[in-house]
Amino acid sequence: MRGVNKVILIGNLGKDPDMQFLEGNIAVAKFSLATTETFKDRTGKQVAQTEWHTVVLWRGLAELAQKYLHKGSLVYIEGRLKTRSWEDKEGNKKFATEIIGENLTMLDKKGEGTTGTSGFEGGFDTHHDSSNTDESGGERLPF
């Protein structure tokens, strides 16, 4: 049986997307995303619990994020978990689990912050079809 690696998050950006370009001018954006769950404790008091996630977007989604998203933006993200590892300067093995975004929907309402300097007003939906890649892992263009 095949496994499923699917993540769906709705949350607010903790900071503006950090954009980098890799060799071949491939855009990569990374940002933190806060998801907050509220519940009542035993005494009936409302408690908020926030989890922080690192989201990584590639190519066109990365460029859209840089252009339209900023700290506080409300977004819907679909993607998959990816864990990477490396060794630090002291030789200790480090791990990071990130969400590789494959679908992004901006949820801010008109006038709630997505306008920024771009003039864009929320509700934009984009989808990256991960099956649209060639044998080497590069993205096939639709034209």
C-alpha positions in Angstrom: 0.0 0.0 0.0 1.3 3.5 -0.8 1.5 6.2 1.8 0.0 9.6 1.9 2.0 12.8 2.7 -0.5 15.6 2.8 -0.6 18.8 4.9 -3.4 21.4 5.0 -2.8 24.6 7.0 -4.6 27.8 7.5 -2.6 30.4 9.3 -0.9 33.8 9.4 2.6 34.5 8.2 5.0 35.2 11.1 7.3 37.3 8.8 7.6 38.4 5.2 8.7 35.6 2.8 12.5 35.3 2.5 13.2 34.9 -1.2 16.3 33.4 -2.8 17.3 32.4 -6.3 19.1 29.1 -6.8 21.4 28.2 -9.8 19.3 28.4 -12.9 17.3 31.3 -11.5 15.0 29.0 -9.6 12.9 31.0 -7.1 12.5 29.7 -3.5 10.6 31.5 -0.8 10.5 30.5 2.9 8.4 31.8 5.7 7.0 30.9 9.1 3.3 30.2 9.5 1.4 30.3 12.7 -1.7 28.1 13.2 -3.7 28.7 16.4 -6.1 26.3 18.0 -8.5 27.4 20.7 -10.2 25.2 23.2 -11.6 25.4 26.7 -9.7 24.0 29.6 -11.2 22.2 32.6 -12.2 25.4 34.2 -14.0 26.6 31.1 -11.4 29.2 30.3 -10.6 29.7 26.6 -7.0 28.7 25.8 -5.1 29.5 22.6 -2.3 27.2 21.5 -0.1 28.3 18.6 2.1 26.0 16.5 4.8 27.4 14.2 5.5 25.8 10.8 8.2 26.5 8.2 6.7 26.7 4.6 8.9 26.5 1.5 7.5 27.5 -1.9 9.2 27.0 -5.3 9.2 28.7 -8.6 6.0 30.6 -9.5 4.5 30.1 -6.0 7.6 31.6 -4.5 7.4 34.6 -6.7 3.7 35.1 -5.9 4.4 34.8 -2.2 7.1 37.5 -2.4 4.9 39.8 -4.4 1.7 39.5 -2.5 2.3 38.1 1.0 3.7 39.8 4.1 3.8 39.3 7.9 0.3 38.7 9.1 -1.2 37.6 5.8 -3.8 34.8 6.2 -3.2 31.9 3.9 -4.5 28.4 3.1 -1.6 26.1 2.2 -1.7 22.5 0.9 1.6 20.6 0.6 3.7 17.8 2.0 6.1 17.3 4.8 9.8 17.1 4.0 12.6 16.5 6.6 16.1 17.5 5.7 19.3 17.0 7.7 22.8 18.6 7.9 25.8 18.8 10.2 26.5 22.0 12.1 30.0 23.4 12.6 30.5 21.2 15.7 29.6 18.0 13.7 26.2 17.6 15.3 23.5 16.3 13.1 20.5 18.7 12.8 17.1 18.1 11.4 14.3 20.4 10.1 10.8 19.4 9.0 9.2 21.8 6.5 6.0 22.1 4.5 6.7 22.1 0.8 3.7 24.1 -0.5 2.0 22.9 -3.6 -1.2 25.0 -3.4 -1.6 28.5 -1.9 -4.8 30.5 -1.4 -4.7 34.0 0.0 -7.6 34.4 2.5 -7.2 38.1 3.5 -10.4 40.0 2.8 -10.4 43.2 0.8 -8.6 45.9 2.8 -7.2 43.5 5.4 -3.6 43.7 4.5 -2.8 41.9 1.3 -3.0 45.1 -0.7 0.4 46.3 0.6 2.2 48.2 -2.1 1.2 45.9 -4.9 -2.4 47.0 -5.1 -3.5 43.3 -5.0 -6.6 42.6 -3.1 -6.8 39.0 -1.7 -8.7 35.9 -2.8 -6.0 34.8 -5.3 -5.8 31.1 -5.7 -2.9 29.3 -7.4 -2.1 25.6 -7.7 1.3 24.0 -8.5 0.8 20.6 -10.1 3.7 18.6 -8.8 3.0 15.9 -11.4 4.0 18.5 -14.1 7.7 17.7 -13.9 10.1 16.1 -16.3 12.4 13.1 -15.6 15.2 15.2 -14.1 12.8 16.8 -11.6 12.6 20.1 -13.5 9.3 21.7 -14.1 7.7 21.3 -17.6 6.4 24.6 -18.8 2.8 24.6 -20.2 3.9 26.3 -23.4 
